[in-house]
Amino acid sequence: MIKTWNQRVWELVRGIPRGRVASYGQLASMLGQPRKARHVGYALHQTPEELILPWHRVINGRGKISFPDYTQQYLLQKAMLEAEEISFQSDDRIDLKVYGWHPSNQ
């Protein structure tokens, strides 16, 4: 069975461990399409409700949550990350050197 782009994204996101984050661009690169970071976002947006994914562990390449500051989605994602003991710097960035997911190092 050939997996769709969305299915491949969902499979990767499912593998991000607790307490770690990955960027949209990183996931796109891991799928062999380094210039398709936005498509990773589209795939997450299209996740069926019944498919439980740790979507909150995906952030942008600058280490920030992509939702507009202080929207409900932003606050939910931030709370979920903090519940996993991921710390935010004073500018609301996550240090990717500390919390970034590097599957080859596991």
Rosetta constraint file for C-alpha pairs under 8 A:
AtomPair CA 3 CA 7 HARMONIC 5.81 0.50
AtomPair CA 3 CA 8 HARMONIC 6.30 0.50
AtomPair CA 4 CA 8 HARMONIC 6.29 0.50
AtomPair CA 5 CA 9 HARMONIC 6.24 0.50
AtomPair CA 5 CA 43 HARMONIC 7.65 0.50
AtomPair CA 6 CA 10 HARMONIC 6.12 0.50
AtomPair CA 6 CA 40 HARMONIC 7.69 0.50
AtomPair CA 6 CA 43 HARMONIC 4.93 0.50
AtomPair CA 6 CA 44 HARMONIC 7.63 0.50
AtomPair CA 6 CA 46 HARMONIC 7.94 0.50
AtomPair CA 6 CA 47 HARMONIC 7.96 0.50
AtomPair CA 7 CA 11 HARMONIC 6.12 0.50
AtomPair CA 8 CA 12 HARMONIC 6.33 0.50
AtomPair CA 8 CA 31 HARMONIC 7.56 0.50
AtomPair CA 9 CA 13 HARMONIC 6.17 0.50
AtomPair CA 9 CA 27 HARMONIC 7.34 0.50
AtomPair CA 9 CA 31 HARMONIC 7.77 0.50
AtomPair CA 9 CA 40 HARMONIC 6.44 0.50
AtomPair CA 9 CA 43 HARMONIC 6.75 0.50
AtomPair CA 9 CA 44 HARMONIC 7.66 0.50
AtomPair CA 10 CA 14 HARMONIC 6.03 0.50
AtomPair CA 10 CA 43 HARMONIC 7.62 0.50
AtomPair CA 10 CA 44 HARMONIC 7.24 0.50
AtomPair CA 10 CA 47 HARMONIC 7.70 0.50
AtomPair CA 10 CA 53 HARMONIC 7.20 0.50
AtomPair CA 11 CA 15 HARMONIC 6.63 0.50
AtomPair CA 12 CA 16 HARMONIC 6.96 0.50
AtomPair CA 12 CA 27 HARMONIC 7.26 0.50
AtomPair CA 13 CA 53 HARMONIC 6.75 0.50
AtomPair CA 13 CA 54 HARMONIC 6.59 0.50
AtomPair CA 13 CA 55 HARMONIC 6.75 0.50
AtomPair CA 13 CA 57 HARMONIC 7.88 0.50
AtomPair CA 13 CA 58 HARMONIC 7.67 0.50
AtomPair CA 14 CA 53 HARMONIC 5.57 0.50
AtomPair CA 14 CA 54 HARMONIC 6.25 0.50
AtomPair CA 16 CA 20 HARMONIC 6.58 0.50
AtomPair CA 16 CA 21 HARMONIC 6.85 0.50
AtomPair CA 16 CA 22 HARMONIC 7.35 0.50
AtomPair CA 16 CA 54 HARMONIC 7.46 0.50
AtomPair CA 16 CA 57 HARMONIC 7.11 0.50
AtomPair CA 16 CA 101 HARMONIC 6.79 0.50
AtomPair CA 17 CA 21 HARMONIC 7.92 0.50
AtomPair CA 17 CA 101 HARMONIC 7.65 0.50
AtomPair CA 18 CA 84 HARMONIC 6.37 0.50
AtomPair CA 19 CA 81 HARMONIC 7.40 0.50
AtomPair CA 19 CA 84 HARMONIC 5.10 0.50
AtomPair CA 19 CA 85 HARMONIC 6.33 0.50
AtomPair CA 19 CA 86 HARMONIC 5.91 0.50
AtomPair CA 19 CA 99 HARMONIC 6.80 0.50
AtomPair CA 20 CA 57 HARMONIC 6.70 0.50
AtomPair CA 20 CA 86 HARMONIC 7.53 0.50
AtomPair CA 20 CA 99 HARMONIC 4.88 0.50
AtomPair CA 20 CA 100 HARMONIC 5.53 0.50
AtomPair CA 20 CA 101 HARMONIC 5.32 0.50
AtomPair CA 21 CA 57 HARMONIC 4.58 0.50
AtomPair CA 21 CA 58 HARMONIC 5.71 0.50
AtomPair CA 21 CA 59 HARMONIC 6.89 0.50
AtomPair CA 21 CA 96 HARMONIC 7.52 0.50
AtomPair CA 21 CA 99 HARMONIC 5.98 0.50
AtomPair CA 21 CA 100 HARMONIC 5.01 0.50
AtomPair CA 21 CA 101 HARMONIC 5.52 0.50
AtomPair CA 22 CA 26 HARMONIC 6.40 0.50
AtomPair CA 22 CA 27 HARMONIC 6.93 0.50
AtomPair CA 22 CA 57 HARMONIC 6.34 0.50
AtomPair CA 22 CA 58 HARMONIC 5.06 0.50
AtomPair CA 22 CA 59 HARMONIC 6.24 0.50
AtomPair CA 22 CA 60 HARMONIC 7.97 0.50
AtomPair CA 22 CA 100 HARMONIC 5.79 0.50
AtomPair CA 22 CA 101 HARMONIC 5.58 0.50
AtomPair CA 23 CA 27 HARMONIC 6.35 0.50
AtomPair CA 23 CA 58 HARMONIC 5.38 0.50
AtomPair CA 23 CA 59 HARMONIC 4.84 0.50
AtomPair CA 23 CA 60 HARMONIC 4.90 0.50
AtomPair CA 23 CA 61 HARMONIC 5.20 0.50
AtomPair CA 23 CA 63 HARMONIC 7.57 0.50
AtomPair CA 24 CA 28 HARMONIC 6.27 0.50
AtomPair CA 24 CA 37 HARMONIC 4.83 0.50
AtomPair CA 24 CA 38 HARMONIC 7.08 0.50
AtomPair CA 24 CA 40 HARMONIC 5.85 0.50
AtomPair CA 24 CA 41 HARMONIC 6.69 0.50
AtomPair CA 24 CA 58 HARMONIC 6.37 0.50
AtomPair CA 24 CA 59 HARMONIC 6.41 0.50
AtomPair CA 24 CA 60 HARMONIC 5.86 0.50
AtomPair CA 24 CA 61 HARMONIC 6.97 0.50
AtomPair CA 25 CA 29 HARMONIC 6.11 0.50
AtomPair CA 25 CA 34 HARMONIC 6.24 0.50
AtomPair CA 25 CA 35 HARMONIC 7.20 0.50
AtomPair CA 25 CA 36 HARMONIC 6.96 0.50
AtomPair CA 25 CA 37 HARMONIC 4.34 0.50
AtomPair CA 25 CA 38 HARMONIC 7.90 0.50
AtomPair CA 25 CA 40 HARMONIC 7.86 0.50
AtomPair CA 25 CA 60 HARMONIC 7.50 0.50
AtomPair CA 25 CA 61 HARMONIC 6.64 0.50
AtomPair CA 26 CA 30 HARMONIC 6.18 0.50
AtomPair CA 26 CA 34 HARMONIC 7.36 0.50
AtomPair CA 26 CA 37 HARMONIC 7.67 0.50
AtomPair CA 26 CA 61 HARMONIC 7.83 0.50
AtomPair CA 27 CA 31 HARMONIC 6.34 0.50
AtomPair CA 27 CA 37 HARMONIC 7.35 0.50
AtomPair CA 27 CA 40 HARMONIC 7.18 0.50
AtomPair CA 28 CA 32 HARMONIC 6.47 0.50
AtomPair CA 28 CA 33 HARMONIC 5.13 0.50
AtomPair CA 28 CA 34 HARMONIC 5.02 0.50
AtomPair CA 28 CA 35 HARMONIC 7.01 0.50
AtomPair CA 28 CA 36 HARMONIC 5.61 0.50
AtomPair CA 28 CA 37 HARMONIC 5.34 0.50
AtomPair CA 28 CA 39 HARMONIC 7.87 0.50
AtomPair CA 28 CA 40 HARMONIC 6.40 0.50
AtomPair CA 29 CA 33 HARMONIC 5.11 0.50
AtomPair CA 29 CA 34 HARMONIC 3.90 0.50
AtomPair CA 29 CA 35 HARMONIC 7.48 0.50
AtomPair CA 29 CA 36 HARMONIC 7.95 0.50
AtomPair CA 30 CA 34 HARMONIC 7.56 0.50
AtomPair CA 36 CA 40 HARMONIC 6.77 0.50
AtomPair CA 37 CA 41 HARMONIC 6.78 0.50
AtomPair CA 38 CA 42 HARMONIC 6.30 0.50
AtomPair CA 39 CA 43 HARMONIC 6.10 0.50
AtomPair CA 40 CA 44 HARMONIC 6.33 0.50
AtomPair CA 41 CA 45 HARMONIC 6.18 0.50
AtomPair CA 42 CA 46 HARMONIC 6.28 0.50
AtomPair CA 43 CA 47 HARMONIC 6.42 0.50
AtomPair CA 44 CA 55 HARMONIC 6.99 0.50
AtomPair CA 47 CA 51 HARMONIC 6.67 0.50
AtomPair CA 56 CA 77 HARMONIC 5.28 0.50
AtomPair CA 56 CA 78 HARMONIC 7.98 0.50
AtomPair CA 56 CA 80 HARMONIC 6.79 0.50
AtomPair CA 56 CA 81 HARMONIC 6.83 0.50
AtomPair CA 57 CA 81 HARMONIC 6.98 0.50
AtomPair CA 58 CA 65 HARMONIC 8.00 0.50
AtomPair CA 59 CA 63 HARMONIC 6.18 0.50
AtomPair CA 59 CA 64 HARMONIC 5.75 0.50
AtomPair CA 59 CA 65 HARMONIC 5.07 0.50
AtomPair CA 59 CA 66 HARMONIC 6.24 0.50
AtomPair CA 60 CA 64 HARMONIC 5.49 0.50
AtomPair CA 60 CA 65 HARMONIC 6.27 0.50
AtomPair CA 60 CA 66 HARMONIC 6.04 0.50
AtomPair CA 62 CA 93 HARMONIC 7.32 0.50
AtomPair CA 63 CA 93 HARMONIC 5.04 0.50
AtomPair CA 63 CA 94 HARMONIC 4.81 0.50
AtomPair CA 63 CA 95 HARMONIC 6.34 0.50
AtomPair CA 63 CA 96 HARMONIC 6.13 0.50
AtomPair CA 64 CA 92 HARMONIC 6.61 0.50
AtomPair CA 64 CA 93 HARMONIC 4.87 0.50
AtomPair CA 64 CA 94 HARMONIC 6.29 0.50
AtomPair CA 65 CA 74 HARMONIC 6.72 0.50
AtomPair CA 65 CA 77 HARMONIC 7.54 0.50
AtomPair CA 65 CA 78 HARMONIC 7.57 0.50
AtomPair CA 65 CA 93 HARMONIC 7.82 0.50
AtomPair CA 66 CA 74 HARMONIC 7.67 0.50
AtomPair CA 67 CA 71 HARMONIC 7.12 0.50
AtomPair CA 67 CA 73 HARMONIC 6.44 0.50
AtomPair CA 67 CA 74 HARMONIC 5.20 0.50
AtomPair CA 68 CA 74 HARMONIC 6.48 0.50
AtomPair CA 69 CA 74 HARMONIC 6.05 0.50
AtomPair CA 69 CA 75 HARMONIC 7.97 0.50
AtomPair CA 70 CA 74 HARMONIC 5.56 0.50
AtomPair CA 70 CA 75 HARMONIC 5.75 0.50
AtomPair CA 71 CA 75 HARMONIC 6.21 0.50
AtomPair CA 72 CA 76 HARMONIC 6.07 0.50
AtomPair CA 73 CA 77 HARMONIC 6.11 0.50
AtomPair CA 74 CA 78 HARMONIC 6.08 0.50
AtomPair CA 75 CA 79 HARMONIC 6.03 0.50
AtomPair CA 76 CA 80 HARMONIC 6.15 0.50
AtomPair CA 77 CA 81 HARMONIC 6.21 0.50
AtomPair CA 78 CA 82 HARMONIC 6.09 0.50
AtomPair CA 79 CA 83 HARMONIC 6.05 0.50
AtomPair CA 80 CA 84 HARMONIC 6.65 0.50
AtomPair CA 81 CA 85 HARMONIC 6.69 0.50
AtomPair CA 81 CA 86 HARMONIC 5.49 0.50
AtomPair CA 81 CA 87 HARMONIC 7.94 0.50
AtomPair CA 82 CA 86 HARMONIC 4.96 0.50
AtomPair CA 82 CA 87 HARMONIC 6.28 0.50
AtomPair CA 86 CA 94 HARMONIC 7.53 0.50
AtomPair CA 86 CA 99 HARMONIC 7.05 0.50
AtomPair CA 87 CA 94 HARMONIC 6.52 0.50
AtomPair CA 88 CA 92 HARMONIC 5.20 0.50
AtomPair CA 88 CA 93 HARMONIC 5.39 0.50
AtomPair CA 88 CA 94 HARMONIC 4.97 0.50
AtomPair CA 88 CA 95 HARMONIC 7.49 0.50
AtomPair CA 89 CA 93 HARMONIC 5.23 0.50
AtomPair CA 89 CA 94 HARMONIC 6.20 0.50
AtomPair CA 89 CA 95 HARMONIC 7.41 0.50
AtomPair CA 94 CA 99 HARMONIC 7.18 0.50
AtomPair CA 95 CA 99 HARMONIC 6.09 0.50
AtomPair CA 95 CA 100 HARMONIC 7.44 0.50
AtomPair CA 96 CA 100 HARMONIC 4.33 0.50
AtomPair CA 102 CA 106 HARMONIC 7.18 0.50
